[in-house]
Amino acid sequence: MAKRLRLLTLNLWGIEGDWAARRSVLKAGLRDLHPDVLVFQESIKTADYDQAKDLLSAEYTVIHQEGRSPDGTGNTIACCLPLGEVRQSFLQVTPRVDSAHGWIGSVAVVEVRSPYPIGDFLLVHLKPSWQRDYDRERELQAVVAARFIEEALQGRDIHVVLAGDLDARPDSRSIRFWKGQQSIPGAGVRYYDAWEETNGQEGHTFTPRNPLVATGDMSQESGRRIDYILVRCDDDGPTLKVANCFLAFDEPVTGVWATDHFGVVADLHLPTQ
């Protein structure tokens, strides 16, 4: 019986920096966390190297999503539960969304076959545009992704969990749209934010407290929460409740930071449990 589900979203930062040292920290940390479902951003998949498979045990099924940069960077789903069909879409909502990097501005949906009592649920991995001045693109991408999810549901009454590096603050229009707090013409949805449900508003996942941010390409970053796990609500509220939500890889191990983002982990269960 699956009474609880553990999900993790994590931006791996490819193999930048001291990859050998980061790899050791990531492998040990992922083993200790042992999530049922993971979504990775900036994971590398080339003809010679599969970063996700390198970091995870053989119990995980790894799905590399369509659309990758020339160096193999892209999005990845990994799961130790059976998976159904994967549906994917590139969210080129304006000409500014660069099709040469098709993993940025994309959504993937897969049905996860979870045992009773939780049962099957739809996992959504969303990676919108990242640029600071692309708020409008992120809004439009949220609307298109919401429609894409509804098409995948086909009217079924199952849980939906959305996760990823959404590159937007909690008070942004795109995140407020997902939470049912912002009207955007063309769609309306209501998800709750796993972190906000249990921890409040802080929880920065991209912050200069991490020296990989302070010394990287975005050295002027002041700190934001941009990585999320969101759970769909019905008329009675969230269909899955958060037992616990916490940051992962948010401290160095023997002086080594695992990646430039902090991960987000959520333990979910049925409201009646």
Phi and psi in degrees as a GROMACS rama.xvg file:
@    title "Ramachandran Plot"
@    xaxis  label "Phi"
@    yaxis  label "Psi"
@TYPE xy
-101.944  92.8772  ALA-2
-80.6714  -26.4305  LYS-3
-139.091  152.161  ARG-4
-120.641  136.175  LEU-5
-111.21  124.888  ARG-6
-119.346  147.317  LEU-7
-135.18  134.296  LEU-8
-116.905  135.362  THR-9
-153.609  129.987  LEU-10
-88.8614  118.81  ASN-11
-82.7498  -14.7744  LEU-12
60.647  32.4406  TRP-13
53.9462  -137.703  GLY-14
-115.165  33.5124  ILE-15
-70.7586  166.331  GLU-16
66.5166  -150.378  GLY-17
-84.6384  82.9098  ASP-18
-63.0413  -38.5999  TRP-19
-58.8616  -44.2356  ALA-20
-70.8461  -43.0705  ALA-21
-63.1173  -39.8231  ARG-22
-57.5095  -44.1368  ARG-23
-62.4273  -42.7299  SER-24
-66.0364  -43.0851  VAL-25
-64.6425  -45.7801  LEU-26
-59.8015  -46.5119  LYS-27
-66.076  -42.7865  ALA-28
-65.5116  -42.1792  GLY-29
-65.6302  -37.4722  LEU-30
-62.9731  -42.6415  ARG-31
-70.7238  -38.4021  ASP-32
-70.7272  -37.7768  LEU-33
43.1343  62.1077  HIS-34
-71.2429  152.344  PRO-35
-74.7219  -35.6408  ASP-36
-136.085  136.27  VAL-37
-130.208  145.781  LEU-38
-124.812  127.52  VAL-39
-110.022  138.24  PHE-40
-111.566  155.672  GLN-41
53.5832  43.7497  GLU-42
-94.8392  146.369  SER-43
-98.4158  130.703  ILE-44
-138.187  112.077  LYS-45
-125.781  -179.275  THR-46
-63.1429  -24.9906  ALA-47
-106.41  -14.9182  ASP-48
-148.594  133.94  TYR-49
-122.021  100.471  ASP-50
-62.6819  -43.5251  GLN-51
-62.4885  -45.9038  ALA-52
-66.1785  -32.0962  LYS-53
-64.1608  -37.9229  ASP-54
-84.8635  -21.9316  LEU-55
-110.937  160.191  LEU-56
-76.3681  169.255  SER-57
-70.5794  -9.42435  ALA-58
-72.0597  -15.2654  GLU-59
-91.1809  135.384  TYR-60
-85.8474  129.501  THR-61
-112.436  127.96  VAL-62
-120.048  116.772  ILE-63
-92.6807  121.763  HIS-64
-74.6891  157.854  GLN-65
-67.7056  155.455  GLU-66
81.9523  100.917  GLY-67
-134.498  154.521  ARG-68
-71.4326  164.033  SER-69
-55.463  -28.1282  PRO-70
-86.7132  4.74802  ASP-71
94.8038  4.06962  GLY-72
-71.9329  137.495  THR-73
-173.108  -160.697  GLY-74
-107.331  148.986  ASN-75
-143.984  142.176  THR-76
-113.763  137.095  ILE-77
-134.906  141.806  ALA-78
-153.566  141.574  CYS-79
-101.108  14.5893  CYS-80
-112.926  157.08  LEU-81
-61.5627  147.05  PRO-82
-121.025  149.17  LEU-83
-95.5139  -153.674  GLY-84
-69.2915  141.197  GLU-85
-100.439  129.612  VAL-86
-114.894  138.096  ARG-87
-137.559  152.051  GLN-88
-149.722  139.863  SER-89
-90.3331  130.539  PHE-90
-101.453  64.407  LEU-91
-85.3431  79.295  GLN-92
-82.9475  -19.3701  VAL-93
-142.8  164.425  THR-94
-61.6474  -18.0927  PRO-95
-72.9613  -18.0067  ARG-96
-78.6709  114.746  VAL-97
-80.3714  113.928  ASP-98
-69.4304  -15.5103  SER-99
-68.5716  -19.5295  ALA-100
-121.679  68.5541  HIS-101
-65.1934  -10.881  GLY-102
-80.9998  -18.4819  TRP-103
-94.8713  111.167  ILE-104
96.2164  55.4551  GLY-105
-148.237  160.722  SER-106
-139.372  141.601  VAL-107
-130.478  142.988  ALA-108
-130.624  131.515  VAL-109
-140.892  142.232  VAL-110
-86.8176  126.803  GLU-111
-100.391  126.397  VAL-112
-88.0191  87.6361  ARG-113
-93.8185  141.654  SER-114
-66.0503  165.969  PRO-115
-59.8657  144.622  TYR-116
-91.7288  -11.686  PRO-117
-69.3239  -45.3123  ILE-118
78.0529  -176.102  GLY-119
-62.541  146.794  ASP-120
-145.548  160.598  PHE-121
-97.0797  122.633  LEU-122
-98.7922  128.587  LEU-123
-116.488  124.403  VAL-124
-110.22  112.247  HIS-125
-113.731  131.1  LEU-126
-132.517  94.0204  LYS-127
-78.901  -177.93  PRO-128
-63.8081  147.745  SER-129
-102.41  -20.1645  TRP-130
-61.7703  140.883  GLN-131
-56.4001  -36.5826  ARG-132
-93.9686  17.6021  ASP-133
-102.977  34.6765  TYR-134
-58.9275  -40.8002  ASP-135
-62.5875  -42.5898  ARG-136
-61.2207  -43.2383  GLU-137
-63.9059  -36.838  ARG-138
-61.5669  -50.237  GLU-139
-63.9271  -39.2296  LEU-140
-64.0452  -35.9869  GLN-141
-63.2257  -43.4569  ALA-142
-63.9089  -46.4174  VAL-143
-64.8475  -40.8411  VAL-144
-64.2406  -39.3478  ALA-145
-61.531  -41.3339  ALA-146
-65.3552  -38.9308  ARG-147
-62.5664  -39.6616  PHE-148
-64.3263  -43.8378  ILE-149
-61.4098  -39  GLU-150
-63.7037  -39.9169  GLU-151
-68.5748  -32.9102  ALA-152
-67.4658  -33.9537  LEU-153
52.5688  39.5213  GLN-154
79.1487  2.2833  GLY-155
-76.7899  148.284  ARG-156
-98.8869  78.2964  ASP-157
-129.256  164.066  ILE-158
-66.3841  150.403  HIS-159
-131.039  127.827  VAL-160
-123.065  127.235  VAL-161
-113.214  133.509  LEU-162
-144.34  156.721  ALA-163
151.133  178.915  GLY-164
-87.7992  99.0622  ASP-165
-92.7354  -2.39335  LEU-166
51.99  39.2421  ASP-167
-151.984  144.579  ALA-168
-70.511  160.785  ARG-169
-59.582  -27.1656  PRO-170
-92.0392  6.18891  ASP-171
-73.5449  159.285  SER-172
-63.0163  -39.1012  ARG-173
-66.1767  -41.1851  SER-174
-72.173  -39.4952  ILE-175
-62.063  -33.83  ARG-176
-60.7357  -47.8095  PHE-177
-60.911  -32.4406  TRP-178
-87.5295  5.13556  LYS-179
74.1645  21.4941  GLY-180
-108.639  -3.33178  GLN-181
-136.252  123.575  GLN-182
-83.3907  122.929  SER-183
-124.949  124.453  ILE-184
-53.6594  132.934  PRO-185
111.561  -13.2971  GLY-186
-168.144  161.267  ALA-187
-152.284  128.087  GLY-188
-138.868  171.441  VAL-189
-148.087  111.522  ARG-190
-120.882  156.521  TYR-191
-110.328  153.834  TYR-192
-92.1881  114.752  ASP-193
-58.8188  -40.0269  ALA-194
-66.833  -48.3343  TRP-195
-62.4396  -33.9548  GLU-196
-61.8123  -32.878  GLU-197
-117.389  -15.0362  THR-198
-130.402  -9.16388  ASN-199
89.9789  -153.105  GLY-200
-97.8108  -20.4886  GLN-201
-68.9938  -114.95  GLU-202
61.559  41.8523  GLY-203
-56.9444  133.314  HIS-204
-107.498  -11.1088  THR-205
-133.874  103.058  PHE-206
-149.226  146.33  THR-207
-68.4594  -6.62844  PRO-208
-59.2428  -26.9246  ARG-209
-90.6041  114.852  ASN-210
-62.9344  -18.8605  PRO-211
-67.5738  -24.9939  LEU-212
-80.175  -48.2198  VAL-213
-62.0579  -28.629  ALA-214
-104.598  5.90202  THR-215
-93.4384  -160.001  GLY-216
-68.9316  -21.4566  ASP-217
-113.464  57.8399  MET-218
-66.8645  -15.7558  SER-219
-91.4633  5.63624  GLN-220
-59.2076  132.748  GLU-221
-100.046  -11.9732  SER-222
116.208  124.499  GLY-223
-146.611  155.53  ARG-224
-97.999  111.419  ARG-225
-128.498  -0.552431  ILE-226
-111.398  132.75  ASP-227
-138.514  153.66  TYR-228
-125.954  119.866  ILE-229
-119.589  141.187  LEU-230
-122.447  131.341  VAL-231
-66.9316  142.781  ARG-232
-106.621  151.152  CYS-233
-111.25  -163.6  ASP-234
-62.8743  -24.8957  ASP-235
-95.5983  0.264166  ASP-236
117.045  -164.922  GLY-237
-63.8876  138.208  PRO-238
-80.8793  -17.5503  THR-239
-129.532  139.221  LEU-240
-100.781  154.889  LYS-241
-92.0322  117.056  VAL-242
-80.93  -32.6468  ALA-243
-163.292  143.677  ASN-244
-144.969  130.147  CYS-245
-151.509  163.249  PHE-246
-82.5123  147.845  LEU-247
-123.668  148.997  ALA-248
57.706  37.6874  PHE-249
-101.575  10.145  ASP-250
-140.368  150.959  GLU-251
-73.5452  153.842  PRO-252
-115.446  116.923  VAL-253
45.7833  43.8094  THR-254
84.2002  0.152565  GLY-255
-107.131  124.546  VAL-256
-89.8703  133.019  TRP-257
-66.9779  -39.5838  ALA-258
-163.568  175.697  THR-259
-85.1235  -8.83693  ASP-260
-109.545  152.182  HIS-261
-88.2335  141.889  PHE-262
-80.532  163.229  GLY-263
-122.086  129.548  VAL-264
-117.789  135.689  VAL-265
-131.913  133.459  ALA-266
-101.597  119.697  ASP-267
-113.957  149.34  LEU-268
-150.332  169.211  HIS-269
-68.928  147.723  LEU-270
-58.416  -26.3569  PRO-271
-83.6025  -9.41263  THR-272
